[in-house]
Amino acid sequence: MLEITGGNKLIDPVMVLQKAGLKEKMQVADLGCGAVGHYVFPAAKMVGKEGKVFAVDILKSVLENIEKRANLENLSNIVTVWSDLERYGAAKIASNSLDADFLLNTLFQTKDRAGVLKEAARLLKVGGKLVVVDWLMTDALFGPPVEGRVGHAFIETEADKLGLRLMNRFSAGKYHYGLVFEK
């Protein structure tokens, strides 16, 4: 019998965040953070009170949920940012300022994948890491249809055009691949 699980059983957020070398005092962003902040809240704990996590999404209701939970958990290092990631310069985060940013199950949801990667690259400082996790190009009983998924080769090609160097490919679970780039 197929067991469909979510959350930490599908992808371990701490393992993914560790791929970027998160540590105290870092400034990072989850681009397309989603309503539950699956990566935002572990990242906030990893970067500590002197670090900062930007939770970026296009849906204001998602950001409201993140803010409510951050307040409940007394995490003052989470900053919500409303943005259309397909528009270069739209995220109100300084260019070349982040130690790491993340596109986690985000690219399959967008039409302008190259534009989103360009925005992610803009935010990174030299030496900063971009971690991308997305669906493998295999059929599953859940997740987006295969024709809507984005293969790692496309991401690697676009990242190279942006001056991002592939540092690591990793398995992000049974249904996902991961890539780590450095600016």
Backbone hydrogen bonds in HBPLUS format (Angstrom, degrees):
<---DONOR---> <-ACCEPTOR-->    atom                        ^
c    i                          cat <-CA-CA->   ^        H-A-AA   ^      H-
h    n   atom  resd res      DA  || num        DHA   H-A  angle D-A-AA Bond
n    s   type  num  typ     dist DA aas  dist angle  dist       angle   num
A0009-LYS N   A0006-GLY O   3.25 MM   3  5.83 139.5  2.42 145.2 138.9     1
A0010-LEU N   A0007-GLY O   3.19 MM   3  5.70 137.0  2.39 111.1 121.0     2
A0011-ILE N   A0007-GLY O   3.27 MM   4  6.51 172.3  2.28 162.4 162.4     3
A0016-VAL N   A0012-ASP O   3.19 MM   4  6.50 161.4  2.23 154.6 159.7     4
A0017-LEU N   A0013-PRO O   2.91 MM   4  6.10 166.1  1.93 155.3 159.0     5
A0018-GLN N   A0014-VAL O   2.88 MM   4  6.02 150.2  1.97 147.3 155.6     6
A0019-LYS N   A0016-VAL O   3.07 MM   3  5.30 139.4  2.25 101.6 112.9     7
A0020-ALA N   A0017-LEU O   3.12 MM   3  5.66 152.9  2.19 111.2 118.4     8
A0021-GLY N   A0018-GLN O   2.85 MM   3  4.83 156.1  1.91 103.9 111.7     9
A0026-MET N   A0023-LYS O   3.37 MM   3  6.16 155.5  2.43 140.9 141.9    10
A0025-LYS N   A0047-VAL O   2.80 MM  22  5.29 150.8  1.88 150.0 140.1    11
A0052-LYS N   A0026-MET O   2.96 MM  26  6.49 155.0  2.02 147.8 152.0    12
A0099-ASP N   A0027-GLN O   2.77 MM  72  5.52 155.8  1.83 156.7 165.1    13
A0028-VAL N   A0052-LYS O   2.92 MM  24  6.33 162.9  1.95 159.8 163.5    14
A0054-PHE N   A0028-VAL O   2.82 MM  26  6.24 163.7  1.85 148.7 153.5    15
A0029-ALA N   A0100-ALA O   3.12 MM  71  6.68 136.9  2.31 134.4 147.0    16
A0102-PHE N   A0029-ALA O   2.88 MM  73  6.26 143.9  2.02 156.7 168.2    17
A0030-ASP N   A0054-PHE O   2.91 MM  24  6.29 156.2  1.96 167.5 173.8    18
A0056-VAL N   A0030-ASP O   3.03 MM  26  6.03 168.8  2.04 158.0 160.1    19
A0031-LEU N   A0102-PHE O   2.88 MM  71  5.79 157.2  1.93 157.3 163.5    20
A0032-GLY N   A0056-VAL O   2.73 MM  24  5.47 148.0  1.83 134.0 144.2    21
A0033-CYS N   A0056-VAL O   2.91 MM  23  5.74 156.9  1.96 148.2 155.4    22
A0037-GLY N   A0034-GLY O   3.37 MM   3  5.78 149.0  2.47 108.5 116.8    23
A0041-PHE N   A0037-GLY O   3.27 MM   4  6.02 170.8  2.28 150.0 148.8    24
A0043-ALA N   A0039-TYR O   3.00 MM   4  6.01 156.6  2.05 148.4 155.9    25
A0044-ALA N   A0040-VAL O   2.89 MM   4  6.11 151.6  1.97 147.1 155.0    26
A0045-LYS N   A0041-PHE O   3.25 MM   4  6.50 151.6  2.33 144.5 150.5    27
A0046-MET N   A0042-PRO O   3.01 MM   4  6.28 150.5  2.10 145.8 154.4    28
A0047-VAL N   A0043-ALA O   2.92 MM   4  6.17 155.7  1.98 159.9 164.4    29
A0048-GLY N   A0044-ALA O   3.20 MM   4  6.09 129.0  2.47 131.4 143.0    30
A0051-GLY N   A0048-GLY O   3.05 MM   3  5.30 154.5  2.12 107.8 115.9    31
A0053-VAL N   A0077-ASN O   2.81 MM  24  6.15 162.1  1.84 166.7 169.5    32
A0079-VAL N   A0053-VAL O   2.84 MM  26  6.16 164.0  1.87 156.1 160.4    33
A0055-ALA N   A0079-VAL O   2.81 MM  24  6.04 157.1  1.86 144.3 152.1    34
A0081-VAL N   A0055-ALA O   2.86 MM  26  6.00 156.7  1.92 150.2 148.3    35
A0057-ASP N   A0081-VAL O   3.17 MM  24  6.65 152.2  2.25 157.2 164.2    36
A0083-SER N   A0057-ASP O   3.04 MM  26  5.79 157.4  2.09 126.9 133.0    37
A0062-VAL N   A0059-LEU O   3.15 MM   3  5.36 127.2  2.44 101.3 113.9    38
A0063-LEU N   A0059-LEU O   3.30 MM   4  6.74 156.8  2.36 147.7 153.3    39
A0064-GLU N   A0060-LYS O   2.93 MM   4  6.23 149.6  2.03 147.9 156.6    40
A0065-ASN N   A0061-SER O   3.09 MM   4  6.35 153.5  2.17 142.7 148.8    41
A0066-ILE N   A0062-VAL O   3.05 MM   4  6.41 155.8  2.11 149.0 155.6    42
A0067-GLU N   A0063-LEU O   2.90 MM   4  6.14 161.9  1.93 150.1 154.9    43
A0068-LYS N   A0064-GLU O   2.96 MM   4  6.19 161.4  1.99 150.7 155.3    44
A0069-ARG N   A0065-ASN O   3.03 MM   4  6.26 166.3  2.05 151.1 154.5    45
A0070-ALA N   A0066-ILE O   2.84 MM   4  6.03 162.5  1.87 154.0 159.5    46
A0071-ASN N   A0067-GLU O   2.94 MM   4  6.15 157.9  1.99 149.7 155.2    47
A0072-LEU N   A0068-LYS O   2.95 MM   4  6.23 158.3  2.00 148.4 154.6    48
A0073-GLU N   A0069-ARG O   2.87 MM   4  6.08 153.4  1.94 152.8 159.9    49
A0075-LEU N   A0070-ALA O   2.86 MM   5  5.00 169.7  1.87 147.3 150.0    50
A0074-ASN N   A0071-ASN O   3.12 MM   3  4.87 157.5  2.17  98.3 104.8    51
A0087-ARG N   A0084-ASP O   2.99 MM   3  5.79 169.0  2.00 125.9 129.5    52
A0090-ALA N   A0087-ARG O   3.06 MM   3  5.44 160.4  2.10 135.6 134.6    53
A0093-ILE N   A0091-ALA O   2.69 MM   2  5.50 138.8  1.86 106.9  93.6    54
A0096-ASN N   A0122-ARG O   2.86 MM  26  6.13 165.3  1.88 149.3 153.0    55
A0097-SER N   A0123-LEU O   2.87 MM  26  5.85 131.6  2.10 136.4 141.9    56
A0098-LEU N   A0123-LEU O   2.87 MM  25  5.83 169.9  1.88 154.8 155.2    57
A0125-LYS N   A0098-LEU O   2.99 MM  27  5.52 168.6  2.00 147.1 143.7    58
A0129-LYS N   A0099-ASP O   2.98 MM  30  6.40 155.0  2.04 138.7 139.6    59
A0101-ASP N   A0129-LYS O   2.90 MM  28  6.48 148.0  2.00 156.6 166.3    60
A0131-VAL N   A0101-ASP O   2.99 MM  30  6.47 159.7  2.03 156.4 162.5    61
A0103-LEU N   A0131-VAL O   2.90 MM  28  6.31 162.1  1.93 159.6 164.5    62
A0133-VAL N   A0103-LEU O   2.97 MM  30  6.39 159.9  2.01 148.1 151.1    63
A0105-ASN N   A0133-VAL O   2.71 MM  28  5.79 177.9  1.71 153.4 153.8    64
A0109-GLN N   A0106-THR O   2.95 MM   3  5.55 152.8  2.03 118.4 127.0    65
A0110-THR N   A0107-LEU O   3.23 MM   3  5.46 171.8  2.24 113.3 115.7    66
A0116-VAL N   A0112-ASP O   3.07 MM   4  6.42 152.4  2.15 149.8 157.2    67
A0117-LEU N   A0113-ARG O   3.04 MM   4  6.31 160.0  2.08 149.3 154.4    68
A0118-LYS N   A0114-ALA O   2.95 MM   4  6.18 149.8  2.05 143.1 151.8    69
A0119-GLU N   A0115-GLY O   3.00 MM   4  6.29 153.5  2.07 145.9 152.4    70
A0120-ALA N   A0116-VAL O   2.95 MM   4  6.23 159.5  1.99 150.2 156.0    71
A0121-ALA N   A0117-LEU O   2.92 MM   4  6.14 157.0  1.97 148.5 154.5    72
A0122-ARG N   A0118-LYS O   3.00 MM   4  6.21 150.5  2.09 144.2 152.0    73
A0124-LEU N   A0121-ALA O   3.22 MM   3  5.45 141.0  2.38 104.3 114.5    74
A0128-GLY N   A0125-LYS O   2.79 MM   3  5.14 156.1  1.85 136.2 137.7    75
A0183-LYS N   A0128-GLY O   2.91 MM  55  5.49 158.2  1.95 155.7 162.9    76
A0130-LEU N   A0181-PHE O   2.92 MM  51  5.06 155.1  1.98 131.3 139.2    77
A0181-PHE N   A0130-LEU O   2.81 MM  51  5.06 162.7  1.84 150.6 156.6    78
A0132-VAL N   A0179-LEU O   2.90 MM  47  5.15 159.6  1.95 146.4 153.3    79
A0179-LEU N   A0132-VAL O   2.81 MM  47  5.15 148.1  1.91 150.5 159.4    80
A0134-ASP N   A0177-TYR O   3.18 MM  43  5.82 150.7  2.27 149.4 158.2    81
A0177-TYR N   A0134-ASP O   2.97 MM  43  5.82 155.6  2.03 166.0 172.6    82
A0136-LEU N   A0175-TYR O   2.84 MM  39  5.59 169.9  1.85 138.6 139.1    83
A0148-GLY N   A0145-PRO O   2.84 MM   3  5.42 155.0  1.90 118.9 127.3    84
A0149-ARG N   A0146-VAL O   3.00 MM   3  5.27 163.3  2.03 113.7 119.2    85
A0156-GLU N   A0152-HIS O   2.84 MM   4  6.04 162.1  1.87 155.2 160.4    86
A0157-THR N   A0153-ALA O   2.97 MM   4  6.12 158.2  2.02 147.6 153.0    87
A0158-GLU N   A0154-PHE O   2.97 MM   4  6.20 170.4  1.98 157.8 159.9    88
A0159-ALA N   A0155-ILE O   2.85 MM   4  5.92 161.4  1.88 151.2 157.0    89
A0160-ASP N   A0156-GLU O   3.02 MM   4  6.09 154.4  2.09 141.2 147.9    90
A0161-LYS N   A0157-THR O   3.17 MM   4  6.49 152.2  2.25 144.9 151.8    91
A0162-LEU N   A0158-GLU O   3.23 MM   4  6.54 134.0  2.45 138.3 150.3    92
A0162-LEU N   A0159-ALA O   3.00 MM   3  5.06 131.4  2.24  97.0 110.8    93
A0164-LEU N   A0159-ALA O   2.92 MM   5  5.12 161.4  1.96 151.0 145.3    94
A0163-GLY N   A0160-ASP O   3.02 MM   3  5.13 162.3  2.05 109.0 112.9    95
A0165-ARG N   A0182-GLU O   2.84 MM  17  5.16 168.5  1.85 151.0 149.0    96
A0182-GLU N   A0165-ARG O   2.85 MM  17  5.16 146.4  1.96 134.4 144.9    97
A0167-MET N   A0180-VAL O   2.70 MM  13  5.45 169.8  1.71 157.4 159.1    98
A0168-ASN N   A0180-VAL O   3.28 MM  12  5.05 151.2  2.37 136.9 137.3    99
A0180-VAL N   A0168-ASN O   2.84 MM  12  5.05 150.9  1.93 152.9 153.6   100
A0170-PHE N   A0178-GLY O   2.87 MM   8  4.92 161.7  1.91 134.0 136.1   101
A0178-GLY N   A0170-PHE O   2.69 MM   8  4.92 139.9  1.85 165.1 160.7   102
A0172-ALA N   A0176-HIS O   3.11 MM   4  5.09 156.1  2.17 124.6 127.0   103
